[in-house]
Amino acid sequence: MSRVVHPIEQESFRRLRARLDTSHFPPLTRAVVERVIHSAADLEYASDLVMDEGELVKAHAALHAGAPVAVDVEMVAAGITRRRTVCRLKDAVAGPGLTRSAHAMRLAYEQVGPGALWVIGCAPTALEELLTLDASPALVVGLPVGFVGAAESKAALRESGLPAVSNVSEKGGSAVAAAALNALLYHPTPYADPYADSHSEEKS
Protein backbone atom coordinates (compact mmCIF):
# COMPACT_ATOMS: atom_id res chain seq x y z
CA MET A 1 0.00 0.00 0.00
CA SER A 2 1.35 3.40 -0.93
CA ARG A 3 1.94 5.96 1.78
CA VAL A 4 -0.61 8.77 1.99
CA VAL A 5 0.86 12.20 2.66
CA HIS A 6 -0.55 14.61 5.23
CA PRO A 7 -1.46 18.05 3.82
CA ILE A 8 0.96 19.80 6.21
CA GLU A 9 3.81 17.63 4.98
CA GLN A 10 2.72 18.21 1.39
CA GLU A 11 2.81 21.97 1.90
CA SER A 12 6.16 21.78 3.67
CA PHE A 13 7.71 20.00 0.71
CA ARG A 14 6.09 22.45 -1.71
CA ARG A 15 7.73 25.32 0.15
CA LEU A 16 11.03 23.47 0.26
CA ARG A 17 10.97 23.03 -3.51
CA ALA A 18 9.99 26.67 -3.98
CA ARG A 19 13.14 27.71 -2.10
CA LEU A 20 15.48 25.07 -3.50
CA ASP A 21 15.55 23.45 -6.93
CA THR A 22 16.05 19.73 -6.36
CA SER A 23 14.86 18.62 -9.78
CA HIS A 24 18.41 17.94 -11.03
CA PHE A 25 18.92 15.15 -8.47
CA PRO A 26 18.12 11.58 -9.55
CA PRO A 27 14.97 10.19 -7.89
CA LEU A 28 16.22 8.46 -4.75
CA THR A 29 18.97 11.01 -4.16
CA ARG A 30 16.33 13.71 -4.40
CA ALA A 31 14.14 11.84 -1.93
CA VAL A 32 16.95 11.56 0.61
CA VAL A 33 18.09 15.17 0.17
CA GLU A 34 14.59 16.54 0.53
CA ARG A 35 13.63 14.45 3.54
CA VAL A 36 16.86 15.27 5.37
CA ILE A 37 16.33 18.97 4.67
CA HIS A 38 12.72 18.66 5.78
CA SER A 39 13.77 17.04 9.07
CA ALA A 40 16.25 19.80 9.91
CA ALA A 41 14.89 22.84 8.02
CA ASP A 42 18.45 23.22 6.75
CA LEU A 43 18.87 23.83 3.02
CA GLU A 44 22.65 23.46 3.26
CA TYR A 45 22.26 19.69 3.31
CA ALA A 46 21.65 19.87 -0.45
CA SER A 47 25.36 20.51 -0.98
CA ASP A 48 26.62 18.77 2.17
CA LEU A 49 25.22 15.26 1.60
CA VAL A 50 27.19 12.65 -0.34
CA MET A 51 25.56 9.59 -1.92
CA ASP A 52 25.38 7.58 -5.13
CA GLU A 53 22.09 6.90 -6.91
CA GLY A 54 23.12 3.42 -8.01
CA GLU A 55 23.92 2.46 -4.44
CA LEU A 56 20.60 3.87 -3.26
CA VAL A 57 18.71 1.81 -5.85
CA LYS A 58 20.35 -1.39 -4.57
CA ALA A 59 19.78 -0.39 -0.94
CA HIS A 60 16.15 0.45 -1.67
CA ALA A 61 15.65 -3.00 -3.17
CA ALA A 62 17.31 -4.68 -0.18
CA LEU A 63 15.25 -2.64 2.27
CA HIS A 64 11.96 -3.48 0.59
CA ALA A 65 12.99 -7.12 0.33
CA GLY A 66 13.20 -7.22 4.12
CA ALA A 67 16.87 -6.60 4.91
CA PRO A 68 17.34 -5.81 8.62
CA VAL A 69 17.99 -2.27 9.83
CA ALA A 70 20.46 -1.67 12.65
CA VAL A 71 20.84 1.68 14.42
CA ASP A 72 23.27 3.17 16.91
CA VAL A 73 20.81 4.74 19.36
CA GLU A 74 17.14 4.51 20.30
CA MET A 75 16.55 8.08 19.08
CA VAL A 76 17.33 6.92 15.55
CA ALA A 77 15.10 3.88 16.00
CA ALA A 78 12.24 6.10 17.21
CA GLY A 79 12.49 8.21 14.07
CA ILE A 80 12.33 5.31 11.64
CA THR A 81 8.73 4.50 10.78
CA ARG A 82 7.21 1.41 9.25
CA ARG A 83 10.15 -0.83 10.09
CA ARG A 84 11.48 -2.54 13.21
CA THR A 85 15.12 -1.86 13.92
CA VAL A 86 17.90 -3.44 15.94
CA CYS A 87 19.56 -1.30 18.60
CA ARG A 88 21.85 -2.97 21.12
CA LEU A 89 23.06 0.08 23.03
CA LYS A 90 21.24 -0.99 26.20
CA ASP A 91 23.17 -4.26 26.19
CA ALA A 92 26.55 -2.70 25.47
CA VAL A 93 29.31 -1.90 27.94
CA ALA A 94 32.34 0.29 27.59
CA GLY A 95 35.78 -1.28 27.83
CA PRO A 96 39.41 -0.33 27.35
CA GLY A 97 39.53 1.57 24.09
CA LEU A 98 35.90 0.71 23.35
CA THR A 99 32.89 2.98 23.84
CA ARG A 100 29.41 1.63 24.56
CA SER A 101 28.35 2.79 21.11
CA ALA A 102 31.17 0.82 19.49
CA HIS A 103 30.35 -2.29 21.52
CA ALA A 104 26.70 -1.91 20.49
CA MET A 105 27.77 -2.13 16.84
CA ARG A 106 29.52 -5.44 17.54
CA LEU A 107 26.44 -6.81 19.27
CA ALA A 108 24.15 -5.62 16.50
CA TYR A 109 26.34 -7.23 13.85
CA GLU A 110 26.25 -10.53 15.74
CA GLN A 111 22.47 -10.30 15.54
CA VAL A 112 21.84 -9.07 11.99
CA GLY A 113 24.89 -10.40 10.13
CA PRO A 114 25.94 -9.19 6.67
CA GLY A 115 23.64 -7.40 4.24
CA ALA A 116 21.87 -5.11 6.71
CA LEU A 117 21.24 -1.40 6.44
CA TRP A 118 23.01 0.56 9.18
CA VAL A 119 21.80 3.95 10.38
CA ILE A 120 24.17 5.94 12.58
CA GLY A 121 23.11 9.40 13.68
CA CYS A 122 24.72 9.98 17.04
CA ALA A 123 28.10 8.45 17.83
CA PRO A 124 31.16 8.78 15.58
CA THR A 125 32.71 5.85 17.46
CA ALA A 126 29.81 3.65 16.34
CA LEU A 127 30.56 4.47 12.73
CA GLU A 128 34.28 3.95 13.27
CA GLU A 129 33.61 0.52 14.79
CA LEU A 130 31.25 -0.49 12.00
CA LEU A 131 34.05 0.15 9.51
CA THR A 132 36.21 -2.43 11.30
CA LEU A 133 33.56 -5.17 10.94
CA ASP A 134 33.06 -7.38 7.91
CA ALA A 135 29.47 -6.24 7.72
CA SER A 136 29.04 -6.17 3.91
CA PRO A 137 26.21 -3.64 4.39
CA ALA A 138 23.47 -2.94 1.90
CA LEU A 139 23.88 0.70 2.95
CA VAL A 140 25.42 2.74 5.74
CA VAL A 141 23.62 5.95 6.62
CA GLY A 142 26.49 7.61 8.44
CA LEU A 143 25.36 10.97 9.76
CA PRO A 144 26.77 11.26 13.29
CA VAL A 145 26.98 14.73 14.75
CA GLY A 146 29.62 16.50 16.82
CA PHE A 147 32.80 18.51 16.96
CA VAL A 148 34.99 15.52 17.85
CA GLY A 149 35.29 12.76 15.30
CA ALA A 150 32.07 13.26 13.36
CA ALA A 151 33.48 14.72 10.15
CA GLU A 152 36.48 12.39 10.36
CA SER A 153 34.38 9.25 10.76
CA LYS A 154 32.22 10.23 7.80
CA ALA A 155 35.30 10.87 5.68
CA ALA A 156 36.52 7.39 6.63
CA LEU A 157 33.16 5.96 5.58
CA ARG A 158 33.48 7.54 2.15
CA GLU A 159 37.05 6.33 1.81
CA SER A 160 35.97 2.78 2.70
CA GLY A 161 34.07 2.36 -0.56
CA LEU A 162 31.01 0.99 1.24
CA PRO A 163 27.59 2.03 -0.11
CA ALA A 164 26.73 5.03 1.99
CA VAL A 165 24.86 8.21 2.69
CA SER A 166 27.09 10.67 4.51
CA ASN A 167 27.80 14.38 4.74
CA VAL A 168 30.96 16.41 4.75
CA SER A 169 30.38 18.72 7.70
CA GLU A 170 30.21 18.10 11.44
CA LYS A 171 26.43 18.38 11.54
CA GLY A 172 24.07 15.46 11.44
CA GLY A 173 22.09 13.75 14.18
CA SER A 174 19.45 11.16 14.89
CA ALA A 175 16.62 13.00 13.15
CA VAL A 176 18.46 13.47 9.86
CA ALA A 177 19.81 9.90 9.88
CA ALA A 178 16.32 8.51 10.42
CA ALA A 179 15.00 10.82 7.71
CA ALA A 180 17.49 9.46 5.19
CA LEU A 181 16.33 5.90 5.84
CA ASN A 182 12.68 6.93 5.81
CA ALA A 183 13.18 8.45 2.37
CA LEU A 184 13.93 4.96 1.07
CA LEU A 185 11.17 3.35 3.10
CA TYR A 186 8.56 5.78 1.79
CA HIS A 187 9.30 4.96 -1.86
CA PRO A 188 7.64 1.71 -3.02
CA THR A 189 9.40 2.32 -6.34
CA PRO A 190 12.52 4.46 -6.90
CA TYR A 191 10.60 6.84 -9.11
CA ALA A 192 7.51 7.58 -7.07
CA ASP A 193 7.10 11.24 -6.09
CA PRO A 194 4.52 11.60 -3.31
CA TYR A 195 4.64 15.40 -3.57
CA ALA A 196 3.95 15.73 -7.29
CA ASP A 197 0.16 15.94 -6.88
CA SER A 198 -0.79 19.05 -4.96
CA HIS A 199 -4.32 17.67 -4.50
CA SER A 200 -3.25 14.57 -2.58
CA GLU A 201 -5.49 13.77 0.38
CA GLU A 202 -4.45 12.09 3.58
CA LYS A 203 -5.52 10.94 6.95
CA SER A 204 -3.52 11.83 10.04
Phi, psi and omega in degrees: 000134180286152180281134178263135190262131178293143181303326179294317178295319179302314180293323179299316179290327176298316179293322177302312182291335176289331181268338184218125178279111179252007187292341181280347179284144171295163195306307183286325174300316178300318180299316180293313181302312183293319183288325175296314178300317180300322183288334185244353187051043185230102183292342182295341179298338180300327179255353183267329183286148178230125179198168181235129184299318180299320177293322179294322179299315179293320179293320177301316179296316180296318181298313182282348173272358175103014178301141181292156178240123178247141183231163182273328183220160181296333179296324175292315179302319181295331182275347181269119183259157174065020177201132172288148180232165177252123175225121185249019184298324181295335182268351187274154176227146177281150177217182179302117180070016183221119177280165175300320181297320178293317178298324179299326177295319178298316181294319180296320180295322176300330182276315188265335181070193182287159175088005180278167168260132183247133182234112185239116184234003185236300194256117173303326181293333175294317179293319178300318180292319179303323181291344178271348183269155177269062191278341183041058188289151170289328177192145170243115169271100183251093182229047177293158185240149173144164180273345181244107171089347186293304181298322181293319181292325179287325174296320178296323177299314180296322180290339183289337183083001178289149175297128191205156162243122179218182171217160189278325187277181180281345183283165183161218176126170185299318183295317182287326177296315177297321180297321179297318179290320178299326179302323178283322178297323187282353182253102178294334170229154182298344188250003178290139177235099185291351183253009183285329183261108183290352181256014180299140177251159183203156171257154180279000000 
